[in-house]
């Protein structure tokens, strides 16, 4: 089976591609004015920053799991690929939501609902994918390593019933006010960043 060093490198490459594509989505104005740039890209800039934090925070926690794992089983590999798939979709839907919202017209209340709602749904799918991936790491590694992985605060946060309830409530609010998806995502990122306090430093054996 694939080594954890090669798996980590493969995931790093995917993350790098995701970040590059996100940058290429910016529309550069023909003038040199900052206001012109912000007019064309303000909402997308917000979406980009939120996606950047989402991707990098997720990567940090996943790399911690890899650093603790002693072996990579087929189940762990498949769970990582499912997680990467869900993670790669977040910037796409975030960009779509950012491109279709207009905060300057009635504070975005008439923005299309589909991009924002799909973004919320993908966050929900990502949460389940991340929890499943963590469960696989825990189940397929020795008890000592499994306990360290199980103590991850982000893992407990995603398994908390209040997170699931919060996602449902956020979906309903976003249905009536699409820009709320960015408010929710900002709060989610603050919590995730604070909770990314793992027991040991990263030390991947490549």
C-alpha positions in Angstrom: 0.0 0.0 0.0 1.1 3.6 -0.4 3.4 5.0 2.3 2.2 7.9 4.4 5.0 10.1 3.0 3.8 9.6 -0.6 0.2 10.1 0.5 1.1 13.3 2.3 3.0 14.5 -0.8 0.1 13.7 -3.1 -2.3 15.6 -0.9 0.1 18.5 -0.7 0.1 18.7 -4.5 -3.7 18.7 -4.7 -3.9 21.5 -2.1 -1.3 23.5 -4.1 -3.4 23.1 -7.3 -6.6 24.2 -5.4 -4.9 27.3 -4.1 -3.5 28.2 -7.5 -6.9 27.9 -9.2 -8.4 30.1 -6.5 -5.9 32.8 -7.3 -6.5 32.6 -11.0 -10.2 33.4 -10.5 -9.5 37.0 -9.7 -10.5 39.5 -12.4 -7.9 42.2 -12.9 -9.2 45.6 -13.9 -7.8 47.4 -16.9 -7.1 50.5 -14.8 -4.7 50.8 -11.9 -7.2 51.9 -9.4 -7.7 50.0 -6.1 -11.4 50.9 -6.0 -11.9 49.4 -9.5 -10.2 46.1 -8.3 -12.4 46.0 -5.1 -15.6 46.8 -7.1 -15.0 43.8 -9.3 -13.5 41.4 -6.7 -14.7 42.4 -3.2 -17.2 39.6 -2.7 -14.9 37.1 -4.3 -12.0 38.3 -2.2 -14.0 37.6 0.9 -14.8 34.1 -0.5 -11.2 33.6 -1.4 -9.9 34.4 2.1 -12.5 32.2 3.8 -11.7 29.3 1.4 -8.0 29.8 2.0 -8.4 29.5 5.8 -10.7 26.5 5.3 -8.3 24.7 3.1 -5.2 25.4 5.1 -6.8 24.6 8.5 -8.1 21.4 7.1 -4.7 20.5 5.7 -3.0 21.2 9.0 -5.3 18.9 10.9 -5.1 16.1 8.3 -1.3 16.3 8.3 -1.3 15.9 12.1 -3.3 12.6 11.6 -0.7 11.5 9.0 2.2 12.3 11.4 0.6 10.1 14.1 -0.3 7.2 11.9 2.0 4.2 11.7 0.4 2.7 8.6 -1.8 3.6 5.7 -4.5 1.0 5.0 -6.7 0.9 1.9 -9.6 2.2 4.0 -7.5 5.2 5.2 -6.4 5.9 1.6 -10.0 5.9 0.3 -11.2 8.1 3.2 -8.5 10.6 2.4 -9.5 10.7 -1.2 -13.2 11.3 -0.3 -12.1 14.1 2.1 -9.8 15.7 -0.6 -12.7 15.5 -3.1 -15.0 17.4 -0.7 -12.3 19.9 0.1 -11.6 20.6 -3.5 -15.2 21.5 -4.1 -15.4 24.1 -1.4 -13.3 26.8 -3.2 -15.3 26.1 -6.4 -18.6 26.7 -4.7 -17.2 29.6 -2.7 -16.1 31.3 -5.9 -19.4 30.7 -7.5 -21.2 32.3 -4.5 -18.7 35.1 -4.5 -19.2 35.9 -8.2 -23.0 35.9 -8.0 -23.6 38.0 -4.9 -23.9 41.7 -5.0 -23.6 43.3 -1.5 -24.0 46.8 -3.1 -27.6 46.1 -4.1 -30.0 45.7 -1.2 -27.1 44.1 0.8 -27.2 41.0 -1.4 -30.7 39.9 -0.3 -31.7 39.2 -3.9 -28.6 37.2 -4.8 -29.1 33.7 -6.3 -29.7 31.1 -3.7 -28.3 28.0 -5.4 -24.5 28.8 -5.1 -24.8 29.7 -1.4 -27.0 26.7 -0.5 -24.7 24.3 -2.4 -21.7 25.8 -0.5 -23.5 25.1 2.8 -24.3 21.6 1.7 -20.7 21.0 0.7 -19.4 22.2 4.1 -21.8 19.6 5.6 -20.4 16.9 3.3 -16.8 17.9 4.1 -17.6 17.6 7.8 -18.8 14.1 7.4 -15.9 13.2 5.1 -13.4 14.5 7.7 -15.1 12.7 10.6 -15.1 9.4 8.5 -11.4 9.9 7.6 -10.6 10.4 11.3 -12.5 7.3 12.3 -10.5 5.3 9.8 -7.2 6.6 11.1 -8.3 5.7 14.7 -9.6 2.2 13.8 -6.5 1.2 11.7 -3.7 2.4 14.0 -2.3 1.2 17.3 -4.1 2.3 20.5 -1.6 4.8 21.6 -1.6 6.6 18.2 -5.4 6.2 17.9 -5.9 8.0 21.2 -3.8 11.0 20.1 -5.8 11.3 16.9 -9.1 10.8 18.8 -8.3 13.8 21.0 -8.2 16.3 18.2 -10.5 19.1 19.1 -11.7 19.6 15.5 -12.8 16.0 15.4 -14.9 16.4 18.6 -16.3 19.7 17.2 -17.5 18.0 14.0 -19.1 15.1 15.9 -21.0 17.4 18.3 -24.7 17.4 17.6 -24.8 21.2 17.9 -22.6 21.4 14.8 -25.1 19.4 12.8 -28.0 21.5 14.2 -26.1 24.6 13.4 -25.6 23.5 9.8 -29.4 22.9 9.4 -30.2 26.3 10.9 -27.5 28.0 8.7 -29.1 26.3 5.6 -32.5 27.8 6.4 -31.1 31.3 7.1 -29.1 31.2 3.9 -32.2 30.2 1.9 -33.7 33.5 2.9 -30.5 35.6 3.0 -27.8 34.1 0.7 -24.9 36.3 2.0 -25.3 34.6 5.4 -23.2 31.7 4.1 -20.1 34.0 4.4 -21.0 35.0 7.9 -21.4 31.4 8.9 -18.2 30.4 7.2 -16.2 33.1 8.9 -17.5 32.0 12.3 -16.8 28.4 11.5 -13.2 29.3 10.5 -12.6 31.2 13.7 -13.8 28.2 15.8 -11.8 25.7 13.7 -8.6 27.7 13.9 -8.9 28.0 17.7 -9.6 24.3 18.0 -6.7 23.2 15.9 -4.5 22.7 19.0 -3.2 19.2 18.7 -1.1 17.3 21.2 2.2 16.9 19.3 3.9 18.9 16.6 3.9 17.7 13.0 6.7 15.4 12.2 6.1 13.4 9.0 8.4 10.6 8.2 8.8 10.9 4.4 
